[in-house]
Amino acid sequence: MSCEEVQRRLDEAALGRTEFAETDRDHAAACSACGAQLRFLTELAAELDGVVVPALPAAALEAARSQALRALGEERALRGYARDVARALAVALVALPVAVVHGWLVARGAVALLGGVLPVLLLDWLGAVYFGSTALVLGVVYGSIPLLVLWARRQEIRRQAALEPA
């Protein structure tokens, strides 16, 4: 069980004013982040118990609960963002040596095939264009990884919010 799952269940229990699950309490006792979340929610529940709540329609309460859970989920989405980006970049960097070797082989092949026909200046220009465009494409691909990770995390939050019972 992950800390994010435990904290989500703790949030839901606090918002629903139900008892915290024993397994979640045990995890919070061993984990500092979840323990801090449990203490915060317990203090918040104690303060909220003293507040007189006007009677609201059930639909309004459910809408507010849903929005609160969505906001908590979006805030939590950025907690492990750097770790997920690092994982995605680590996997993507495995392909980088392949791209470098491919570029070197293309350059060697071009020199072997065209070296006797084209002047050196033109070969240098073709090499610069090839390596420049390859570097630009790789830069765009590697630069888009953090954006794709963020997009995937937000999609997961939306999917979880849609699956929650109304």
Sequence and secondary structure as in RCSB ss.txt:
>XXXX:A:sequence
MSCEEVQRRLDEAALGRTEFAETDRDHAAACSACGAQLRFLTELAAELDGVVVPALPAAALEAARSQALRALGEE
RALRGYARDVARALAVALVALPVAVVHGWLVARGAVALLGGVLPVLLLDWLGAVYFGSTALVLGVVYGSIPLLVL
WARRQEIRRQAALEPA
>XXXX:A:secstr
  HHHHHHHHHHHHHTT    HHHHHHHHH HHHHHHHHHHHHHHHHHHTS      HHHHHHHHHHHHHHHHHH
HHTTTHHHHHHHHHHHHHTTHHHHHHHHHHHHHHHHHHHTTTS HHHHHHHHHHHHHHHHHHHHHHHHHHHHHHH
HHHHHHHHHHHHHS  
